[in-house]
Amino acid sequence: MRILVAEDERFLADLVADGLRKRAMAVDVAHDGAGALERLAVNEYDVLVLDRDLPVVHGDDVCRELAQREEAVRILMLTASGAVHERVDGLNLGADDYLAKPFAFDELVARIRALARRNAPPLPPVLGRRGVTLDTARREAARDGRRLALSPKEYAVLEVLMQARGGVVSAEDLLERAWDENTDPFTTVVKVTVSKLRAKLGEPPVIVTVPGSGYRL
């Protein structure tokens, strides 16, 4: 899951981004509306967490622009403007959901996941393949009943592979869906993470390397 956080309060933006990364999400950050639109033009995001009162380009104008483009990204307005008429205005602009500040972080995460599910093919709450199970609600993984202690990135990679249902996923797709824009496209981080994930999954191997194409489970 890839998220864009558009928030001009840098401390809050970093706090939200760090928290979401710990939940195995890839997160980019923009501190004004113009920067958000620039990132949205070049990257595909599942959810945009949008502060309404952004500098340079107002959050309302970002929302209008995305509605005109008919972008697939889901929009969660995260703002201090929490009155009923303000929430209604935000939703009428094209936002998919609205959360007022201050907020509970667990609620933010739940709302982001709910919005992301709207763009994805329906999946069961527990994914299973070749003895590997993934409980997407609890964010837990196991193999043959043995719980796996995975890092957020290892979990994110396994989730992408599980969602492919046996299909091949390229290293580029894994990099796009599990890491943020600051990751060097020439890095070996995907290869290293897959190697660590293989070790934790144990024998016999379940992640197969398809030469020249990527990985499948």
Sequence and secondary structure as in RCSB ss.txt:
>XXXX:A:sequence
MRILVAEDERFLADLVADGLRKRAMAVDVAHDGAGALERLAVNEYDVLVLDRDLPVVHGDDVCRELAQREEAVRI
LMLTASGAVHERVDGLNLGADDYLAKPFAFDELVARIRALARRNAPPLPPVLGRRGVTLDTARREAARDGRRLAL
SPKEYAVLEVLMQARGGVVSAEDLLERAWDENTDPFTTVVKVTVSKLRAKLGEPPVIVTVPGSGYRL
>XXXX:A:secstr
 EEEEE S HHHHHHHHHHHHHTT EEEEESSHHHHHHHHHHS  SEEEE SS SSS HHHHHHHHHHHT   EE
EEEES  SHHHHHHHHHHT SEEEESS  HHHHHHHHHHHHHHHS    SEEEETTEEEETTTTEEEETTEEE  
 HHHHHHHHHHHHTTT  B HHHHHHHHS TTS TT SHHHHHHHHHHHHH SS   EEETTTEEE 
